[in-house]
Amino acid sequence: MIRQSLKFRKTITIVCVLSLLVFIFLILKKDKYIDNSEVKRHHQRIDDDFQDVGYREFDEIPKKEPYVLGEKKIKMEMNNVADEGTKRELQEAKARIEQLEKKLAILEGRIPQKYPDVQYLGYKERKRILVTGGAGFVGSHLVDVLMIQGHEVIVVDNFFTGRKRNVEHWFGHRNFEMIHHDIVNPLYVEADEIYHLASPASPPHYMQNPVKTIKTNTLGTINMLGLARRVGAKILIASTSEVYGDPMVHPQPESYWGHVNPIGPRACYDEGKRVAETLAYSYAKQENVSVRVARIFNTYGPRMHVSDGRVVSNFIMQALQNLTITVYGNGKQTRSFCYVSDLVDGLLALMASSYSLPVNIGNPVEHTIEEFAVIIKNLVPGCRSTVTTGAAVEDDPQRRRPDITLAETHLHWSPKISLQDGLQRTIDYFKEELSRTTFHNNQTYIDFKVKTSH
């Protein structure tokens, strides 16, 4: 009985399970049918909508060149996106680019395209030469000649009156070195020869800072003489005709002791140079330094400052601009003007000589200041300037003319450039200066008519 009961219960369980499985299968099949029907109806609605839109709308749009229309639409959107701020930034960037292009043009103009031809010297002939004030008017012309001769040149300048533009055509040359230095402070370099030209030379410049002028001609000279003693170099001291003051002897020989006001406005320069000469010969006697002293008279030529207050630069600038040519004093005071290339030849001859006493280097041809003003006026084409007189300058020398007998005897030197020729070259240079708007390498005046050896 129990066995039959268990068999019946087992049968009922199996039937229930099978019934449950059948029920579940039927439910799943029904859901799938419903889902398929919904999907078909949904797709049918989409198709109907698409066809309806196609018939009602797409037929109204031209079917040709759909890509061009899309591109135009994109461009219109991009133009709308570009606002005023973006346009302003582009304009500013363009302006900055133009400024950079101008600066590059200026820099390219300052770079020499080619160095002047330089003679080759062997190590036994080639000298290492230091030029103080080498970026100045006279110094830069001396540097040109020394470089062309093939020597190694070291230029020292504090640029108080000197300008880099005077020697920039040598920048980068293997024989050239520039040192920005004030010789009032000691300098430690190696040199075979020293040309000590550092000092402001025009009255406005040396009167601008008289204490500095005195220091340059005393402390600076001591430093250069000390350097010459340490390295065994020969040194040339650039003195001046101002050591004669307002002379009582005419023309002035080297034996004349001078007539100088020690407390006047020119005293800082006049007495400074007199002390420099005293220092030079004291070092020569005490330390056996080989010294040369050149007493330089009025000099003119290219690379003069256009506003240095000297007679030549003043008269030429006034004549070129058709301004009144002003002669200070009565115009009867005299000067003797030497062209810069002649002066450089004299300095080189003095350094190469064995003569150790002071030597006048200048042009003995004498003119009154009034005559000189008329000469310059006549050399400037179309000049409409008039010559007038102004108040006399304090302590202005009345007569100035060198006696160059010693230079002719011991140096075999005399000036060769005539006043007319030298003034014409100088006028051409000043015309160029007045027309300058930017830097160009062809605006650095070099006189290539120089000797190629001592």
Salt bridges, closest charged atoms under 4 A:
GLU38 OE2 - ARG41 NH2 2.03
ASP52 OD2 - ARG56 NH2 2.37
ASP144 OD1 - HIS169 NE2 2.83
ASP144 OD2 - ARG303 NH2 2.83
GLU152 OE2 - ARG126 NE 3.19
GLU152 OE1 - ARG128 NE 3.63
GLU168 OE1 - ARG110 NE 3.65
ASP182 OD2 - LYS212 NZ 2.18
GLU193 OE2 - LYS127 NZ 2.85
GLU242 OE2 - ARG266 NH1 3.33
GLU242 OE2 - ARG400 NH1 3.62
GLU271 OE1 - ARG274 NE 3.36
GLU277 OE1 - ARG295 NH2 2.85
ASP308 OD2 - ARG310 NE 3.15
GLU366 OE2 - HIS250 NE2 3.09
GLU370 OE1 - LYS332 NZ 3.07
GLU371 OE1 - HIS367 ND1 3.56
ASP396 OD1 - ARG266 NH2 3.44
ASP396 OD1 - ARG335 NH2 2.70
ASP421 OD2 - ARG425 NH2 3.20
GLU433 OE1 - ARG165 NH2 3.09
ASP447 OD2 - ARG425 NH1 2.99
